[in-house]
Amino acid sequence: MEIDTAVAVQWFPKEPDKPYALIRVPPNVSAAWPAQLATAFRRAYISDQKLDEMAAFRKRPRKEVLEAQLPDAGPVMAGDFGEILVYLYQGSSKTPENVSGQKKWRLKETRTHAAPYSDVVHFHLPNWPNPSADDQLMCSEVKVKATNTNADPIADARRDSKKDWVSRLAKTLVWLQERALTNAEIDIQQVERFLDATDHPAYGKKFHAVAVVDSQYLDAELAKIIQPLDADCELVVIAVSTLQKTYSAVYEACLSTVEA
């Protein structure tokens, strides 16, 4: 999505001496996101080429085509925002030229529902096109709490991340392979590198359970963490000031990146 990972990694400062990754996004950083992330969010849903092609083919404004891709305000928008934010966080953890992020939001059946299967998936392929034992599959389960509800995003993310370990990530790869047959944006050879385990060197896996919460609820949510933490999955908690206002502004700015 053409975000400089050297910049993105600075958005997510981890607090030291924690048994999990605790990230308090500085308010000045999140305040700048509508301007900084608008184009990246647009490209998470549709490529520039496809946007131009469909607008020309249908003889409709590019903004109208983009609106048909974006979620409505509400839980799906909040969830998508959290996932794309974690996409940037997870992707910034590796050298960018070696990481392939799967933009699942482009593959939605309908804009009013979340994308299916595992939330955020990256392929780390440092020696591509040659498969190697250094390859890694990265996967995050994401939950968001932007308003004062009874939601327990940390416990929910931990619980649902186990589904990725057990079977859902494998189902995600099969789904990506199927979508690649009719969508040239997906590199089917990279997908099949991780599907065809017996034909390639063994690879690593990295799982995250991520809760993205409004800063005003952070302390209450941290107090709910049940020990011990899962050894096979890193817990990540990302606190964002005025989260609902922030993600709403990002999507509004996203629409403003194309003409009416």
N, C-alpha and C positions, 0 to 999 in steps of 0.2 A: 504493500500500500504506500510505498515510497516515504516512509517515516524513517528518519535517520536514527538507527538504533543507538548510536552514541548519545543522542539527545534523549531518546525514549527511556533509556536505562536510568537516567538522572531523575525521571519522574517518579521512580519507585524506590526511594531510599529505605533499606531495611534497617530496623532497629536492632542493635546488637544484644547478645546474651538472652535470646528468646528461644524456646524449644520449637518455635514455628516462625514463619516469615511474617513479621508485622510491618506494614507499610502505611505510613501516614502521608498521603500526598499533600505537599505544601499548598495552602490555599491559593497562592499566587500562580502556582502551576496549573491547577484545575481551572482557575479563572481564565487562563489563556487557551484552554482546550478548544472552545468553539471555533476560534480562528485557526488554531494549529491542526485540528483534526477533521475539519469540515470535508476537505477533499479526500482524505484517507477513508473516512466513513462512506462517502459516496462510492468509492472504488471497492469497498468491502461488499457492496450489493450489486454493482454492475461495472464492468470495465468501460473505459472511455470509448473504446472502439465499438462495443455493442450498443452503448447509449447513443452514439452518433448514427450507427446503422439503423437502429429501430426507429429513431426519430425521423430519419429520412424516409424509411420504408413506409411508415404509418402516416407520414406527413403531420406529425404532432410535435409540439414543443418538447425539447429535451427535459424540461422540468416536469412535464406531465408523465413522461416515461419513467423518470426517476421516482416520482410519487407512487407509481404503481409497484415499486420495489420496496419501499420503506414501510416499516411497521407503523401502526397508529399509536398515539400516546396511550400509555398504560403498561401493564405487566410485560407484554412482549417487547416493547421498546426498551424498558428497563433491563430486561434479560439480554436482549441483543447488545445493548450498550456495555453491559458487564462482560459479555463474551468477547466483544471486539477489543475492549480495554485489556482483557487478559491475553488476547491474541498478541497485542503489542508488548505486553509484559513478558510473556513466554518467548516470543520471537527475539526479544532483545537480550535474552540470556545466552545466545550463541552468536558466532560470527555470521553476519547476515548473508554473505554469499554462499554459505553452506546450509542454510535453512530454507525449507520450502513450507510455507503456511497454506493450509487448505481453507479457502474462503467459502465456508459452507453456507453463508448467508446468500450467496449467489445461486444456491441450489435449492432454495426453499420451494416447497409445493405451493405455499400461499404465504403472503406477507403477514397475515394475521396470526400465524403460528410460529413457534420456534423451529429452527432447523433440527432435523432428527439426529438421534444417536449421540455420540460423544460431542461435548460442547466445542472444545478447541483442540486442534490437532496440528502438530508440526512434524516434519521429517527433517532430521539433522543428518546430512549426507556429505561429510567432509571430503570424500574422495570420488564423488559422483562424476562421471557415469559408472564408476566401478564400485560395486557394493563392497563394504568392508566391515570388520568387527568394530569399527569406531562409529558406525551408524547408530542413531538413536531415534526412537519414537517417543514424542512428548505429547502428553494428553492432560487436559484440565477439565474438571467439572466445576461449573460456576453457578453461584447463587447470589442474588442481589437483594439488599434491603434498603430501600430509599425512603420509605415512609414508616410511620409508627403502627406496625401490625404485630401479630403474634408469631410471625415467621422466625425461624431459628436457622439462619443461613449457614452458620458454621457446621452445626450438626447435620443439616441437610446435605451440604456439599461433601462432607466426609462419608455419609451413608451412600450417596449416589455415586461417588467416585469408585466405590467398591464394585459397582456394576461395570465400570470400565475395565477394572482388573480382570473380572471374571469372564465377561463375554462381550460387552458392548463395544469395546474398541475394535475387536475382530469384526463385528457386524458393521462397524463404521467403515472399515477398509473394504469390505465387500461392496457396501453401498457406493463408496467412492469409485471403485472399479467399474461398477455398473453405470454410474453417471458419466464416467470418462468415455464410455463407448459412444455417447452422443454429445459430449461436451469437450471441445478441444482445449479448454482452459486447464483441464486436469491432466497432469503428467501420469499416464497410466503405467509407465515403466517404473516410476517411483513408488506408486501404490503397490504394484505387484512385487517390488523388492521386499516389502514387509509382509505381503501375503504368502509368498512362496518361500517360506522359511527353510525348507529342506534343500532348496537350490542355491542358497546364498549363505554367507557367514552369519553366525548368530549376531544379534544386535541387542542394544540396551533399550530399556523403557524407563521413562520418567513420568510419574503421575503427580498431579497437584489437585488438591481440594481447595477451591478458592471462594472466599466470601468477600463480596464488594459491598460495603455498608456506608451509610451516611455517618459522618464523624460524630454526630450527636448521639448515636446509638452504640458507638464503639465499646465503651467501657462495659455496658450492660451485656453486650454480646460476648466479649472476652471472658466475662465472669461465668458464662455458661459452658466453657470448654471443659470437656470431660477427658481426664487422663486415664491411661496412657495414650499418646498419639500413635497413629499407625506408622509402622516402620517402612512400609512400602509406598507411602504417599505423603508428600510434603503438604502440610497445611499452610495456606497463605491467606492473610487477612489484609484487605486493602481498604483504607478509610478515605473517603472523599467528602470534602465540605459541600453542603447543600447539593447532595447527589442528584435529586430529582430535577432541580433547577439547572444543574450542570448538563445532564444528559439531554434535557429538553432543548437547551441552547445549542448543543452540538448538532442535533438533528435539524433544527431550524437553520443553522449555518450551513449544513450540508445541502439543503435545498437551495440556498442562496448562491451556491457555486455554479449553478447553471441558469441560463436566461429563462424568463417566464414563458 
